Amino acid sequence: MVSPELLEILRCPNCVREKEGKLVLHKDTWLICQDCARKYPIVDDIPVMLIDEGDKWVNTAQDALPVPPPAK
């Protein structure tokens, strides 16, 4: 699980330069950007904060995200 301290400092790598890029934790397995709706999986307790990974899930509805996220 992502610690609250880490969640406070993590930002969406796509948005961080132009917007706040604040991330919210979803079902303890996804980080979702409140600005661009990119979704970053948490695999083995490690957030996969790659823009390409977030792009894969941007059009997936929050409730349709697989739990747990697929492993690479």
Protein Blocks (a to p, Z undefined) as FASTA:
>chain_A
ZZfklmmmpccfklmmmmnopacdehhlaccdfklopacddeehiacfbfklmmmmmmpc
fklpccddddZZ
